[in-house]
Amino acid sequence: MRPESTNGAGGTSGGGLAVPMAWLCAEYLADEVLRAAALVAPGSLEHRAGLQALALTVHLSEEPGGPGGPDDGRSAARVDEWLRHTAHDRPWPPWVEERLAARRAAGGEGPDLALAEAAWRRLRDTWVLAADLDGRAADDTGCPIDEDEQIWLPAWKLGLPLAHLSLHLR
């Protein structure tokens, strides 16, 4: 017997298998954007961080059970919204925490929320050694950032700029 279908929020009808369609669609879209930008090798740590950051942004930008898919008539507006959320001067981690908390408060305990929370935990709790793009911008003499000078930072700080740049190159 085939499992029952689910709605966009990952709920089931008739007690069937709960499939996290909203999260899977967000992750697929994020992967397509990152692969098209070709900034990092698919499967790399950088790609995974960018994928999770962009998938979280896409998923949390939508209302639970809201429209999905890149061709729902709002594509350009949606990409603009994702660009705003991933911009360097925006407080992305608090936004993610607030959106996840709102989903929990609304009773969303389905597989979509579980996967989004797991992605956020990985991005927040995984630390990577990378160039410090925040602390050492090119100085007044025009010297570029020395990528050999690396620091430990949470994976989201690596993935978020990659996600933002990939959206621009889309």
N, C-alpha and C positions, 0 to 999 in steps of 0.2 A: 504494500500500500504506500502511495506517495505521501510525503508530509504536506500538511495544509500550507497554503501561501501565507505570507506575512504582510503587514502594512509597512510603511516607510519607517516607523519607529521601532521595528523589531518585534512587535507583539505578534501573537498568533491568534488564529481563529480556530476554534474547535480543539484546542489543546495540542496542536501539531508542533512540529519542530520549530523552535524560535531561530530564525535566520536573521543575522544583523545586516539587513539590506542597506540601511542608511549609512552605516559605517563602511561596509564593503564598497559602496558607490563612491564615497568620499575618498577612500584609499585608492581606488582605481583611478579616479580623476587626478589625484595628486601624483600618482605614478606616471600617468600619461604626460602631465605637465613637466615633471622632472626629466623624464626621458627625452622629451622634445627639446628641452633646453640644452641637454647634453653637457652640463657643467661638471658633473662628476660621474664616475663609473657606476652603473646600476649594481646593486648589491654591496656597495662600499658602506662604511660606517656613516660617511657624510650623506650618501643617498638615503640611507635609512632614517637619519635624523631629519632631513628635509622632507621626506615622505610623511613621517609622523607629524611634524609640525604643520605641514600643509593640509593633511587629512583632518587634523584636529580643527584647524581654522575653517575648512569647508564644512565639516560636520557641525561644529558649534555655531556657525553663522546661520544655519537653517533653523527654523522652528521645528520642534519635534513633530514628525509626521508631515512636514511641509513638502513643497514640491522638490523633486530631485532631478538629477540629470542636467548636463550642460546645455541642452537645447530646449529648455522650458520657456523660452521667450524672454528670459531675464539674464542671459549670459553676460553681457557687457557690464551690467549693473552688479552682478554677483562678483565678477572678477575685480571690479573697482573696490567692492567691499572687502574682499580678501586682501587686496593690496593695502588698503587702509589698516586692516588688523595686523598685518605682518610688517608694517613700516617700522623703521629703526626707532623712531621717537615715540612709539606707542607702547603702553604697558601690557604687553601680550600675556605674560604669566598670570597677572591678576584677572585679566579678562577670561582666560581659560578656566581658572578656579571658580570665578563667578558663574560662568555658563554651566560648568559641571554641577555646581551646587544647586543652581536653578533647576536643572534637569532632575537631580535627585529629589528636590523638594516637590516637584511636580509629579512624583511617583514613578519616574522613569527608571526602573530597575532592570530593564531588558538587556539583551546581549550587546546592543549598540552602545549603551552607556558603559557597560563593563569593558568593552574594547577601547572606548575613548579614554576611560580612566586609566587603563593599563598603559596606553600609549603615553599619556601625560606623566605617569609615574616613571616610565623608562626615560623620557626626555628630561625630566627633572632630576632623577636620581643617578643617571649615568653621566660620568664625567669623562671628558676627552681632552687630550693634549692637542692644542691648536694655536694658531697665530692669534694674538690679542687684537682683534679688529676694533674693539671698543676703546681700549685704553690708549692706543698709540696711533692716532690718525696722522696722516702726513703732516709734518710740521711746516712752519713758515718758509723753510729753506727748500721745500719741495721734495724732500727725501721721502721715498715711498716707505710703506710699512715693511719692516724686516720680518719676513715670514719664518726665519730661523729662530726668532725669539718667540717661544711658545709658553703658554700658561694652561693650567687646568681650568676648564669651564664646563658648566652643564651642557648636555647635548643639545638642548633647545637653542642655546646661543649660537651653535653651529648650524642647526637646521633651519632656523627662522630666516636668516639672511639668504640662505640658499633657496628657500621656498619663495621669498619675495622676489629675488632676482629671476627665478624661473618663471614666475607669473609675468614679469615684465617682458621676458623674451618669448612668451607664448604666441 
